[in-house]
Amino acid sequence: MNISIIYGSTTGNTAEVAELIKAELTNHNSRVIEVSTANDSDIETADLVLFGSSTWNYGDIQDDFLPYYESMSTKLLNGKAFAVFGCGDKASFGDVFCQAVDLISKRATECGGTEKTPPLKVDDIVSDNISEIKEFASSLNV
């Protein structure tokens, strides 16, 4: 299976999660793609697309990911399997914790995509969430 992991990361946490997910998907052809360099073929050639974004300020999508989010279309995502992951800070922003993940999931679904597994929401320190990251990646293995 071809998997495109498209992420936006400001501090490096979401990039780290993307690489950890890829490391778990050893039986697949997985590519990690920084969102500012992603193009249509990254989705067209994938059997599964993973979208990753941290949440900033008060529930905002990460800056680099926002233009990509706004350009997500039915043309590319209709019938495409996808999953979403992201990082946030539950202690400081509990009421909008990982809201970017929810927004991306909703947008991809509205564009006709099929969510393969519930989103992964990583709280604070990535290394404290390794078991959840591995479980998420395991749920993608088919």
PyMOL commands that place a pseudoatom at each C-alpha (Angstrom):
pseudoatom trace, name=CA, resn=MET, resi=1, chain=A, elem=C, hetatm=0, pos=[0.000, 0.000, 0.000]
pseudoatom trace, name=CA, resn=ASN, resi=2, chain=A, elem=C, hetatm=0, pos=[1.224, 3.518, -0.853]
pseudoatom trace, name=CA, resn=ILE, resi=3, chain=A, elem=C, hetatm=0, pos=[0.834, 5.966, 2.026]
pseudoatom trace, name=CA, resn=SER, resi=4, chain=A, elem=C, hetatm=0, pos=[1.445, 9.717, 1.867]
pseudoatom trace, name=CA, resn=ILE, resi=5, chain=A, elem=C, hetatm=0, pos=[1.995, 11.393, 5.235]
pseudoatom trace, name=CA, resn=ILE, resi=6, chain=A, elem=C, hetatm=0, pos=[1.464, 15.118, 4.701]
pseudoatom trace, name=CA, resn=TYR, resi=7, chain=A, elem=C, hetatm=0, pos=[2.184, 17.316, 7.720]
pseudoatom trace, name=CA, resn=GLY, resi=8, chain=A, elem=C, hetatm=0, pos=[2.705, 20.884, 8.876]
pseudoatom trace, name=CA, resn=SER, resi=9, chain=A, elem=C, hetatm=0, pos=[4.937, 21.528, 11.888]
pseudoatom trace, name=CA, resn=THR, resi=10, chain=A, elem=C, hetatm=0, pos=[6.192, 24.684, 13.545]
pseudoatom trace, name=CA, resn=THR, resi=11, chain=A, elem=C, hetatm=0, pos=[8.197, 23.360, 16.497]
pseudoatom trace, name=CA, resn=GLY, resi=12, chain=A, elem=C, hetatm=0, pos=[9.018, 19.944, 15.054]
pseudoatom trace, name=CA, resn=ASN, resi=13, chain=A, elem=C, hetatm=0, pos=[6.608, 17.895, 17.167]
pseudoatom trace, name=CA, resn=THR, resi=14, chain=A, elem=C, hetatm=0, pos=[4.212, 17.047, 14.340]
pseudoatom trace, name=CA, resn=ALA, resi=15, chain=A, elem=C, hetatm=0, pos=[7.177, 16.260, 12.070]
pseudoatom trace, name=CA, resn=GLU, resi=16, chain=A, elem=C, hetatm=0, pos=[8.466, 13.883, 14.746]
pseudoatom trace, name=CA, resn=VAL, resi=17, chain=A, elem=C, hetatm=0, pos=[5.072, 12.173, 15.003]
pseudoatom trace, name=CA, resn=ALA, resi=18, chain=A, elem=C, hetatm=0, pos=[4.962, 11.822, 11.193]
pseudoatom trace, name=CA, resn=GLU, resi=19, chain=A, elem=C, hetatm=0, pos=[8.346, 10.071, 11.210]
pseudoatom trace, name=CA, resn=LEU, resi=20, chain=A, elem=C, hetatm=0, pos=[7.326, 7.821, 14.123]
pseudoatom trace, name=CA, resn=ILE, resi=21, chain=A, elem=C, hetatm=0, pos=[4.185, 6.770, 12.263]
pseudoatom trace, name=CA, resn=LYS, resi=22, chain=A, elem=C, hetatm=0, pos=[6.215, 6.067, 9.118]
pseudoatom trace, name=CA, resn=ALA, resi=23, chain=A, elem=C, hetatm=0, pos=[8.645, 3.934, 11.149]
pseudoatom trace, name=CA, resn=GLU, resi=24, chain=A, elem=C, hetatm=0, pos=[5.727, 1.746, 12.247]
pseudoatom trace, name=CA, resn=LEU, resi=25, chain=A, elem=C, hetatm=0, pos=[4.424, 1.263, 8.692]
pseudoatom trace, name=CA, resn=THR, resi=26, chain=A, elem=C, hetatm=0, pos=[7.261, -1.020, 7.608]
pseudoatom trace, name=CA, resn=ASN, resi=27, chain=A, elem=C, hetatm=0, pos=[5.110, -3.211, 5.343]
pseudoatom trace, name=CA, resn=HIS, resi=28, chain=A, elem=C, hetatm=0, pos=[4.068, -0.250, 3.196]
pseudoatom trace, name=CA, resn=ASN, resi=29, chain=A, elem=C, hetatm=0, pos=[5.572, 2.271, 0.820]
pseudoatom trace, name=CA, resn=SER, resi=30, chain=A, elem=C, hetatm=0, pos=[5.248, 5.354, 3.047]
pseudoatom trace, name=CA, resn=ARG, resi=31, chain=A, elem=C, hetatm=0, pos=[6.432, 8.872, 2.281]
pseudoatom trace, name=CA, resn=VAL, resi=32, chain=A, elem=C, hetatm=0, pos=[6.636, 11.803, 4.699]
pseudoatom trace, name=CA, resn=ILE, resi=33, chain=A, elem=C, hetatm=0, pos=[5.938, 15.114, 2.952]
pseudoatom trace, name=CA, resn=GLU, resi=34, chain=A, elem=C, hetatm=0, pos=[6.141, 18.596, 4.455]
pseudoatom trace, name=CA, resn=VAL, resi=35, chain=A, elem=C, hetatm=0, pos=[2.858, 20.284, 3.515]
pseudoatom trace, name=CA, resn=SER, resi=36, chain=A, elem=C, hetatm=0, pos=[4.448, 23.263, 1.764]
pseudoatom trace, name=CA, resn=THR, resi=37, chain=A, elem=C, hetatm=0, pos=[6.001, 20.866, -0.777]
pseudoatom trace, name=CA, resn=ALA, resi=38, chain=A, elem=C, hetatm=0, pos=[2.948, 18.592, -1.181]
pseudoatom trace, name=CA, resn=ASN, resi=39, chain=A, elem=C, hetatm=0, pos=[1.298, 18.369, -4.588]
pseudoatom trace, name=CA, resn=ASP, resi=40, chain=A, elem=C, hetatm=0, pos=[-1.724, 16.660, -6.122]
pseudoatom trace, name=CA, resn=SER, resi=41, chain=A, elem=C, hetatm=0, pos=[0.231, 13.559, -7.122]
pseudoatom trace, name=CA, resn=ASP, resi=42, chain=A, elem=C, hetatm=0, pos=[1.036, 12.893, -3.445]
pseudoatom trace, name=CA, resn=ILE, resi=43, chain=A, elem=C, hetatm=0, pos=[-2.675, 12.197, -2.977]
pseudoatom trace, name=CA, resn=GLU, resi=44, chain=A, elem=C, hetatm=0, pos=[-3.414, 10.731, -6.392]
pseudoatom trace, name=CA, resn=THR, resi=45, chain=A, elem=C, hetatm=0, pos=[-0.723, 8.033, -6.052]
pseudoatom trace, name=CA, resn=ALA, resi=46, chain=A, elem=C, hetatm=0, pos=[-1.585, 7.154, -2.455]
pseudoatom trace, name=CA, resn=ASP, resi=47, chain=A, elem=C, hetatm=0, pos=[-3.929, 4.418, -1.293]
pseudoatom trace, name=CA, resn=LEU, resi=48, chain=A, elem=C, hetatm=0, pos=[-4.066, 6.163, 2.082]
pseudoatom trace, name=CA, resn=VAL, resi=49, chain=A, elem=C, hetatm=0, pos=[-3.312, 9.778, 2.992]
pseudoatom trace, name=CA, resn=LEU, resi=50, chain=A, elem=C, hetatm=0, pos=[-2.385, 10.865, 6.510]
pseudoatom trace, name=CA, resn=PHE, resi=51, chain=A, elem=C, hetatm=0, pos=[-2.747, 14.543, 7.337]
pseudoatom trace, name=CA, resn=GLY, resi=52, chain=A, elem=C, hetatm=0, pos=[-0.883, 15.974, 10.330]
pseudoatom trace, name=CA, resn=SER, resi=53, chain=A, elem=C, hetatm=0, pos=[-1.114, 19.425, 11.864]
pseudoatom trace, name=CA, resn=SER, resi=54, chain=A, elem=C, hetatm=0, pos=[-0.515, 20.983, 15.209]
pseudoatom trace, name=CA, resn=THR, resi=55, chain=A, elem=C, hetatm=0, pos=[-3.069, 23.349, 16.733]
pseudoatom trace, name=CA, resn=TRP, resi=56, chain=A, elem=C, hetatm=0, pos=[-1.967, 26.911, 17.429]
pseudoatom trace, name=CA, resn=ASN, resi=57, chain=A, elem=C, hetatm=0, pos=[-3.338, 29.888, 19.294]
pseudoatom trace, name=CA, resn=TYR, resi=58, chain=A, elem=C, hetatm=0, pos=[-6.963, 29.237, 20.117]
pseudoatom trace, name=CA, resn=GLY, resi=59, chain=A, elem=C, hetatm=0, pos=[-7.797, 26.252, 17.917]
pseudoatom trace, name=CA, resn=ASP, resi=60, chain=A, elem=C, hetatm=0, pos=[-6.049, 27.354, 14.699]
pseudoatom trace, name=CA, resn=ILE, resi=61, chain=A, elem=C, hetatm=0, pos=[-4.564, 25.095, 12.040]
pseudoatom trace, name=CA, resn=GLN, resi=62, chain=A, elem=C, hetatm=0, pos=[-0.772, 25.308, 11.794]
pseudoatom trace, name=CA, resn=ASP, resi=63, chain=A, elem=C, hetatm=0, pos=[0.349, 28.184, 9.495]
pseudoatom trace, name=CA, resn=ASP, resi=64, chain=A, elem=C, hetatm=0, pos=[1.968, 26.069, 6.776]
pseudoatom trace, name=CA, resn=PHE, resi=65, chain=A, elem=C, hetatm=0, pos=[-1.000, 23.680, 6.684]
pseudoatom trace, name=CA, resn=LEU, resi=66, chain=A, elem=C, hetatm=0, pos=[-3.698, 26.356, 6.427]
pseudoatom trace, name=CA, resn=PRO, resi=67, chain=A, elem=C, hetatm=0, pos=[-3.348, 27.102, 2.673]
pseudoatom trace, name=CA, resn=TYR, resi=68, chain=A, elem=C, hetatm=0, pos=[-3.347, 23.354, 1.959]
pseudoatom trace, name=CA, resn=TYR, resi=69, chain=A, elem=C, hetatm=0, pos=[-6.446, 22.915, 4.119]
pseudoatom trace, name=CA, resn=GLU, resi=70, chain=A, elem=C, hetatm=0, pos=[-8.206, 25.682, 2.218]
pseudoatom trace, name=CA, resn=SER, resi=71, chain=A, elem=C, hetatm=0, pos=[-7.368, 24.019, -1.113]
pseudoatom trace, name=CA, resn=MET, resi=72, chain=A, elem=C, hetatm=0, pos=[-8.548, 20.510, -0.162]
pseudoatom trace, name=CA, resn=SER, resi=73, chain=A, elem=C, hetatm=0, pos=[-11.035, 19.436, -2.820]
pseudoatom trace, name=CA, resn=THR, resi=74, chain=A, elem=C, hetatm=0, pos=[-13.513, 16.757, -3.792]
pseudoatom trace, name=CA, resn=LYS, resi=75, chain=A, elem=C, hetatm=0, pos=[-11.528, 16.280, -6.998]
pseudoatom trace, name=CA, resn=LEU, resi=76, chain=A, elem=C, hetatm=0, pos=[-8.593, 14.894, -5.007]
pseudoatom trace, name=CA, resn=LEU, resi=77, chain=A, elem=C, hetatm=0, pos=[-10.222, 13.380, -1.940]
pseudoatom trace, name=CA, resn=ASN, resi=78, chain=A, elem=C, hetatm=0, pos=[-13.465, 11.833, -3.179]
pseudoatom trace, name=CA, resn=GLY, resi=79, chain=A, elem=C, hetatm=0, pos=[-13.270, 8.130, -2.293]
pseudoatom trace, name=CA, resn=LYS, resi=80, chain=A, elem=C, hetatm=0, pos=[-9.755, 8.477, -0.829]
pseudoatom trace, name=CA, resn=ALA, resi=81, chain=A, elem=C, hetatm=0, pos=[-8.955, 6.773, 2.488]
pseudoatom trace, name=CA, resn=PHE, resi=82, chain=A, elem=C, hetatm=0, pos=[-7.442, 9.160, 5.020]
pseudoatom trace, name=CA, resn=ALA, resi=83, chain=A, elem=C, hetatm=0, pos=[-6.544, 9.577, 8.675]
pseudoatom trace, name=CA, resn=VAL, resi=84, chain=A, elem=C, hetatm=0, pos=[-5.530, 12.629, 10.693]
pseudoatom trace, name=CA, resn=PHE, resi=85, chain=A, elem=C, hetatm=0, pos=[-3.047, 13.223, 13.507]
pseudoatom trace, name=CA, resn=GLY, resi=86, chain=A, elem=C, hetatm=0, pos=[-1.800, 16.266, 15.328]
pseudoatom trace, name=CA, resn=CYS, resi=87, chain=A, elem=C, hetatm=0, pos=[-0.261, 17.792, 18.404]
pseudoatom trace, name=CA, resn=GLY, resi=88, chain=A, elem=C, hetatm=0, pos=[-1.686, 20.138, 20.988]
pseudoatom trace, name=CA, resn=ASP, resi=89, chain=A, elem=C, hetatm=0, pos=[-1.634, 21.252, 24.615]
pseudoatom trace, name=CA, resn=LYS, resi=90, chain=A, elem=C, hetatm=0, pos=[-4.572, 19.909, 26.600]
pseudoatom trace, name=CA, resn=ALA, resi=91, chain=A, elem=C, hetatm=0, pos=[-3.579, 21.558, 29.895]
pseudoatom trace, name=CA, resn=SER, resi=92, chain=A, elem=C, hetatm=0, pos=[-3.505, 25.086, 28.453]
pseudoatom trace, name=CA, resn=PHE, resi=93, chain=A, elem=C, hetatm=0, pos=[-6.138, 24.763, 25.714]
pseudoatom trace, name=CA, resn=GLY, resi=94, chain=A, elem=C, hetatm=0, pos=[-8.424, 21.937, 26.801]
pseudoatom trace, name=CA, resn=ASP, resi=95, chain=A, elem=C, hetatm=0, pos=[-11.552, 23.323, 25.157]
pseudoatom trace, name=CA, resn=VAL, resi=96, chain=A, elem=C, hetatm=0, pos=[-9.836, 23.531, 21.738]
pseudoatom trace, name=CA, resn=PHE, resi=97, chain=A, elem=C, hetatm=0, pos=[-7.318, 20.714, 22.209]
pseudoatom trace, name=CA, resn=CYS, resi=98, chain=A, elem=C, hetatm=0, pos=[-6.159, 19.513, 18.776]
pseudoatom trace, name=CA, resn=GLN, resi=99, chain=A, elem=C, hetatm=0, pos=[-9.018, 21.355, 17.092]
pseudoatom trace, name=CA, resn=ALA, resi=100, chain=A, elem=C, hetatm=0, pos=[-6.929, 21.492, 13.894]
pseudoatom trace, name=CA, resn=VAL, resi=101, chain=A, elem=C, hetatm=0, pos=[-7.192, 17.695, 13.736]
pseudoatom trace, name=CA, resn=ASP, resi=102, chain=A, elem=C, hetatm=0, pos=[-10.981, 17.913, 13.954]
pseudoatom trace, name=CA, resn=LEU, resi=103, chain=A, elem=C, hetatm=0, pos=[-11.150, 20.647, 11.303]
pseudoatom trace, name=CA, resn=ILE, resi=104, chain=A, elem=C, hetatm=0, pos=[-8.981, 18.701, 8.840]
pseudoatom trace, name=CA, resn=SER, resi=105, chain=A, elem=C, hetatm=0, pos=[-10.951, 15.504, 9.440]
pseudoatom trace, name=CA, resn=LYS, resi=106, chain=A, elem=C, hetatm=0, pos=[-14.223, 17.324, 8.825]
pseudoatom trace, name=CA, resn=ARG, resi=107, chain=A, elem=C, hetatm=0, pos=[-12.906, 18.995, 5.665]
pseudoatom trace, name=CA, resn=ALA, resi=108, chain=A, elem=C, hetatm=0, pos=[-11.534, 15.735, 4.200]
pseudoatom trace, name=CA, resn=THR, resi=109, chain=A, elem=C, hetatm=0, pos=[-14.864, 14.006, 4.916]
pseudoatom trace, name=CA, resn=GLU, resi=110, chain=A, elem=C, hetatm=0, pos=[-16.797, 16.865, 3.295]
pseudoatom trace, name=CA, resn=CYS, resi=111, chain=A, elem=C, hetatm=0, pos=[-14.563, 16.422, 0.226]
pseudoatom trace, name=CA, resn=GLY, resi=112, chain=A, elem=C, hetatm=0, pos=[-15.657, 12.778, -0.036]
pseudoatom trace, name=CA, resn=GLY, resi=113, chain=A, elem=C, hetatm=0, pos=[-12.776, 11.128, 1.778]
pseudoatom trace, name=CA, resn=THR, resi=114, chain=A, elem=C, hetatm=0, pos=[-13.276, 8.078, 3.999]
pseudoatom trace, name=CA, resn=GLU, resi=115, chain=A, elem=C, hetatm=0, pos=[-11.716, 8.248, 7.443]
pseudoatom trace, name=CA, resn=LYS, resi=116, chain=A, elem=C, hetatm=0, pos=[-9.915, 4.962, 8.056]
pseudoatom trace, name=CA, resn=THR, resi=117, chain=A, elem=C, hetatm=0, pos=[-9.417, 5.301, 11.815]
pseudoatom trace, name=CA, resn=PRO, resi=118, chain=A, elem=C, hetatm=0, pos=[-10.221, 7.834, 14.536]
pseudoatom trace, name=CA, resn=PRO, resi=119, chain=A, elem=C, hetatm=0, pos=[-7.789, 10.763, 14.698]
pseudoatom trace, name=CA, resn=LEU, resi=120, chain=A, elem=C, hetatm=0, pos=[-4.647, 10.708, 16.826]
pseudoatom trace, name=CA, resn=LYS, resi=121, chain=A, elem=C, hetatm=0, pos=[-4.345, 13.651, 19.203]
pseudoatom trace, name=CA, resn=VAL, resi=122, chain=A, elem=C, hetatm=0, pos=[-0.902, 13.933, 20.786]
pseudoatom trace, name=CA, resn=ASP, resi=123, chain=A, elem=C, hetatm=0, pos=[-0.826, 15.885, 24.034]
pseudoatom trace, name=CA, resn=ASP, resi=124, chain=A, elem=C, hetatm=0, pos=[2.249, 17.976, 24.832]
pseudoatom trace, name=CA, resn=ILE, resi=125, chain=A, elem=C, hetatm=0, pos=[5.484, 15.926, 24.807]
pseudoatom trace, name=CA, resn=VAL, resi=126, chain=A, elem=C, hetatm=0, pos=[5.707, 13.496, 21.887]
pseudoatom trace, name=CA, resn=SER, resi=127, chain=A, elem=C, hetatm=0, pos=[7.812, 10.939, 23.770]
pseudoatom trace, name=CA, resn=ASP, resi=128, chain=A, elem=C, hetatm=0, pos=[5.063, 10.647, 26.410]
pseudoatom trace, name=CA, resn=ASN, resi=129, chain=A, elem=C, hetatm=0, pos=[2.659, 9.472, 23.675]
pseudoatom trace, name=CA, resn=ILE, resi=130, chain=A, elem=C, hetatm=0, pos=[4.660, 6.717, 21.956]
pseudoatom trace, name=CA, resn=SER, resi=131, chain=A, elem=C, hetatm=0, pos=[2.187, 3.945, 22.773]
pseudoatom trace, name=CA, resn=GLU, resi=132, chain=A, elem=C, hetatm=0, pos=[-0.715, 5.977, 21.334]
pseudoatom trace, name=CA, resn=ILE, resi=133, chain=A, elem=C, hetatm=0, pos=[1.306, 6.762, 18.197]
pseudoatom trace, name=CA, resn=LYS, resi=134, chain=A, elem=C, hetatm=0, pos=[2.154, 3.079, 17.712]
pseudoatom trace, name=CA, resn=GLU, resi=135, chain=A, elem=C, hetatm=0, pos=[-1.480, 2.095, 18.263]
pseudoatom trace, name=CA, resn=PHE, resi=136, chain=A, elem=C, hetatm=0, pos=[-2.615, 4.649, 15.675]
pseudoatom trace, name=CA, resn=ALA, resi=137, chain=A, elem=C, hetatm=0, pos=[-0.065, 3.400, 13.143]
pseudoatom trace, name=CA, resn=SER, resi=138, chain=A, elem=C, hetatm=0, pos=[-1.037, -0.192, 13.876]
pseudoatom trace, name=CA, resn=SER, resi=139, chain=A, elem=C, hetatm=0, pos=[-4.672, 0.627, 13.122]
pseudoatom trace, name=CA, resn=LEU, resi=140, chain=A, elem=C, hetatm=0, pos=[-3.550, 1.706, 9.632]
pseudoatom trace, name=CA, resn=ASN, resi=141, chain=A, elem=C, hetatm=0, pos=[-1.816, -1.574, 8.806]
pseudoatom trace, name=CA, resn=VAL, resi=142, chain=A, elem=C, hetatm=0, pos=[-4.002, -3.722, 6.597]
for i in range(1, 142): cmd.bond("trace and resi %d" % i, "trace and resi %d" % (i + 1))
show_as sticks, trace
zoom trace
